[in-house]
């Protein structure tokens, strides 16, 4: 439990008491133009930055770093802040709420609507590589796949939904994470077997006494194990 008592408080802190943390990647124009607007409006940042207390009277920015950069560029000595706890969960949420980080959903349990919304978001993002993806096809195939057992997002590339390894797969990692369930002791469902690696299939084949399993290709292993 935190030893600090200012959590949840709105405080007017001196900039030299605050470590900017990772800072912001906002363009210099936006920072300087907003800094001038802040000065013209009286210098009060009505939208506070989020900080955590690192030691007595010392703080670090964990969210809304753009506001800190603007106040600094405006040449102001103090900034209004909300003091948050020091947990990683709080920092991540603060960054997500201030749109400095992209929220993720759990693909292991996500609804079809959530999957579709995440894919639509990627389609609309410049440089994601998702232009041309057929949204209904990709949504249906991912939704119907045995994703509750996936340990990585790699099986998506085998669903023939227009998503391949590389740029597109990396983009998916921005919006999805996984919490895989344990695999059943005996698996005969071809959809689940297709999502496993050849080595995993050979291990299953050995446990089930499949003759000549070491020489079988992945497709043959799946055929044998689905019997």
N, C-alpha and C positions, 0 to 999 in steps of 0.2 A: 504493500500500500504506500502511496506517495507520502513523503514527509512534509510536503508543501501544502499551504492552506489557502492559496489564492485561486484554486481551480474553479472555473465557472465565473470568475469575476471579470468585469470590464475595467481595464486599467489604462491609464495614460502614461506610457512608458517612454523613457529616453532612448533614442536610437542606439546610443553607445552601450546600452545594457543588453542589446539584442544581437544575437548571431543570425545572419540572414539565411543560414542553412544552405540548401541547394540552390536557392535563388529562383529566378524566373527566366524562361526562354522567350518572353515577349519581345517583339521588335523595339529597338531604341526609340523609334518615332512614337509608338504608343505610350511608352513610359514618359517621354519628355512632354508630349502634348497633354497627357493627363495630368502631369505634374504642374503645368502652367494653369490648367483648369482648376486644379486643387488650390493653388495659390490665389487665383482670382476669386474663388468662392470662400476665402477666409481661412484656408489651411486645416480644416477639420475633416479627417477621413471618416465619413459617416458609415462606411463599410469597413469594419475592423479587420485587422490581420489576426491569424490564430497562432499563438505561441505556446510553448511548454516551458516550465521553469526547470533549469538545469542545475542551478545552485542558488544560494541566497542572492536575490536581486539580479540574477542572470537568466536570460531567456534565449530561446531559439525558435525561429519561424518554422511552423509545421504545415501551414495552410494559408492560402491567399497571399503568396509571396509577391504577387504583382503590386498589391497595395503598399507593401514595405518598400519596393523599388521606387514607386511613385513618390512616396513621402521623402525618401532619401534624395531623389532627383530634385524635389522641390526645395531642398535645403532646410527642411524643418527639423527641429530638435527632438520633437516628441510625436508619438503615434498612438492612436487608440487600438488596443488589443484585447482579445478575449483569451484568458489563460485556460488551456486544456490540460488534461493529464498527459503523462509521458508514454502511453502505450502506442504500439505500432498501429493497432486497429484505429485508434483515434486519429493518428496522423494521416493514415490512408483515407479515412472518411472525410477529413477536413480537405484534403487535396481533391477528392472526388466532388465534394459539394462546391468547391471553388473552381471546378472544371480544369484543374491542373493534372488530373489523372482520369483515365477511362475506367468506369465501373465494369466489373466482371460478373457473369452469372455462372452458376454451377451447371455445366452441361450434363453431369450425371443424373440430375433430377429436373432439369429445366422443362417447362411446358413447351408445346409446339409453338404457341404464340410468342414466347420469350425467345426461342431459337430464331423464329422468323424476324423478330424485331432486331436482334443482334446482327443477323446477316444483312438486313436492310440498311442498318447503320454503316456496315463496312462497305456496302455497295456505294453509298453516298459519300464516302471519305476519299478525297483525292489521293492517288498513289497507293491505294490498298490492293490493287490488282483484281478487284472483284467486279469490275465493269464487264458485262456480258454474262455474268452468272445468272442462271435461271432460278429465280428466288423460290417458286413453288417446288421445283424439282429438288433443289438443295435442302430446303426445309423438310420436305417429306422423307428424304433418304436419311438425313441425320436423325430425325425424330424416331424413325422406325428401326434404326440400328441399335444394337445392344450396348449403348453408350454407358450404361450403369457399371460396366465391367472394364471400361477403357482406362488404361494407366497413362496414356498420352493421347494427343489428338491425331496421331499418324493414321489410325484406321479410316479417318474421313477421306483420305486420299484414295482409298480403294472403293469408294461408294459410287464412282462414276457420276459425280454431281458437279463437275467442273472445277473442283478444288484440288490443286496439286501441291506437292512439296515445294518449299521455297517461300516466296513472297506471300502467297495466299495463306499458307499454313501459319506463317509467322503472324499475319494479321489476325487470324482466329485466336491466337494466344493473348491478344489484347482484350478480348471480350469474354473468353471462356476459361474456366478452370475445372478441374475434375476431383471428385472424391470417390474413387472406385470401390465398389462392393467386392467382397471375396467371390471368386469364381465357384460355381457348384462343383462338387466332387466328381461328378460325371457329366460331361457336356456332349450332347448330340446335335444341338441346334447349329446348322451350317452357318448361320449369320454370326453367331458368337465365335465359331471356329475360324471363320475368315478373318476376324479381327485380331487373332493371335499370331505370333511370329512362328516361323518354321521350327525354331528350337523349342518353343513352348508346346507345339503340337507333337514333336518327337518325344518330349518328356511324358506327355499324356499317353502317347502310343506305347511307350515302354511300360508304363504303369498298367495299361490294359492288355498287355501281351500281344500287340499287333506284330505279326511275323514280318521280318525284313524292314522294319520301320526306318532303320538308319539310311536306307537307299531310296526311300520314297520322297517324291516331290511334294510341295505343299498341297497341291490340288488332290493328290492321291491320299495324303494323310487325312485331309478333310473328309474325303469319301469314306475311308475306313472308320474314322472316329464317329461319323454320323450314323453308322449302322446300328 
